Amino acid sequence: MELHNLEKPSGSKRDRRRVGRGAGSGQGGQAGRGHKGQRSRSGSKRKYWNEGGQMPLARRIPKRGFVNPNKVYFQLVKIGDIAKKFTEPGEVNPEALKQAGLIKTTAEPIKIMGEGSLEIGLTIYAQAFTKSAAELISKAGGKAEKI
């Protein structure tokens, strides 16, 4: 037996079912749809959320909590991580943080956290700073600039 000799076993491939083609086809009459009702009609669709009079799932489950649609989610960056990536004095903006791999996108706001230490003077641009981060940056001789 080799690859060019392979064949499907006999009986493994069936002809497709030709529905509603008369009594001799085996699927004549109601064409396998039963008698009357919504699903017997052509073009019928049932919405997946329709539960047929039963109390819908969304109303059966208890509701808890609140999701604030106006909450701002920050991308958090630690001072220690910035110190590891940027070893020379200069400016650190969102594009530089993205290139360094510290944030995923420049479209979302950035918050600088005061974890770690900073030895060199960097001017860091971000949307928010913690108090400890701003103190660490100023002690190292840099600036914390809000965008």
KEZA-206987 format. One line per 5 residues: number of its first residue (from 0); their letters; for each residue x, y, z of C-alpha. Coordinates in steps of 0.25 Angstrom, whole numbers, always signed. Example, Ala and Ser with C-alpha at 12.3 -4.5 7.8 and 13.67 -1.06 7.14 Angstrom:
# residues 2
0) as) +49/-18/+31 | +55/-4/+29
***
This chain:
# residues 147
0) melhn) +0/+0/+0 | +5/+14/-4 | +0/+28/-4 | -4/+27/-19 | -12/+14/-17
5) lekps) -20/+20/-5 | -35/+19/-7 | -47/+22/+2 | -54/+10/+8 | -67/+6/+0
10) gskrd) -79/+12/+6 | -72/+23/+13 | -76/+34/+4 | -91/+36/+3 | -99/+44/-7
15) rrrvg) -105/+57/-2 | -120/+57/+3 | -129/+63/-8 | -140/+68/+0 | -155/+70/-5
20) rgags) -153/+63/-18 | -165/+54/-18 | -170/+42/-11 | -160/+33/-17 | -148/+41/-12
25) gqggq) -151/+36/+3 | -152/+51/+7 | -165/+55/+0 | -177/+60/+6 | -173/+69/+17
30) agrgh) -158/+68/+14 | -154/+63/+27 | -160/+76/+34 | -171/+69/+41 | -185/+75/+41
35) kgqrs) -188/+90/+42 | -182/+99/+52 | -171/+110/+51 | -160/+101/+47 | -167/+95/+36
40) rsgsk) -169/+108/+28 | -159/+113/+18 | -150/+124/+23 | -153/+121/+37 | -142/+125/+47
45) rkywn) -143/+125/+62 | -135/+135/+70 | -125/+128/+80 | -130/+136/+91 | -145/+132/+89
50) eggqm) -149/+122/+100 | -163/+120/+96 | -170/+127/+108 | -160/+122/+119 | -154/+133/+127
55) plarr) -142/+138/+119 | -128/+134/+125 | -125/+149/+126 | -136/+151/+135 | -135/+139/+143
60) ipkrg) -120/+142/+148 | -118/+151/+159 | -112/+165/+156 | -101/+170/+164 | -91/+181/+164
65) fvnpn) -89/+193/+155 | -80/+195/+143 | -76/+210/+141 | -76/+213/+127 | -67/+226/+129
70) kvyfq) -56/+218/+137 | -42/+221/+131 | -33/+209/+131 | -18/+213/+131 | -6/+205/+126
75) lvkig) +3/+204/+138 | +18/+206/+137 | +28/+205/+149 | +39/+215/+151 | +49/+203/+152
80) diakk) +45/+197/+139 | +47/+211/+132 | +61/+212/+139 | +65/+198/+133 | +61/+202/+119
85) ftepg) +66/+216/+119 | +80/+218/+124 | +84/+231/+118 | +77/+245/+122 | +67/+250/+112
90) evnpe) +52/+249/+109 | +42/+238/+111 | +29/+239/+104 | +18/+229/+100 | +25/+225/+87
95) alkqa) +38/+222/+94 | +31/+214/+105 | +24/+206/+94 | +37/+203/+86 | +43/+199/+100
100) glikt) +32/+189/+101 | +26/+195/+114 | +13/+198/+109 | +4/+192/+98 | -2/+204/+91
105) taepi) -1/+219/+91 | -16/+221/+90 | -19/+217/+104 | -14/+227/+116 | -2/+223/+124
110) kimge) +1/+224/+139 | +15/+224/+145 | +16/+217/+158 | +27/+219/+168 | +32/+205/+170
115) gslei) +47/+204/+168 | +58/+214/+168 | +63/+224/+158 | +77/+229/+157 | +77/+238/+144
120) gltiy) +70/+251/+141 | +58/+247/+131 | +47/+256/+126 | +35/+247/+126 | +22/+250/+119
125) aqaft) +10/+242/+123 | -5/+245/+126 | -3/+242/+141 | +7/+240/+152 | +6/+235/+166
130) ksaae) +12/+244/+177 | +23/+235/+180 | +27/+234/+165 | +27/+249/+164 | +36/+250/+176
135) liska) +46/+240/+171 | +47/+246/+157 | +49/+260/+163 | +60/+255/+173 | +67/+248/+161
140) ggkae) +68/+262/+154 | +57/+260/+144 | +43/+265/+142 | +29/+258/+142 | +21/+265/+131
145) ki) +6/+262/+129 | +1/+261/+115
***
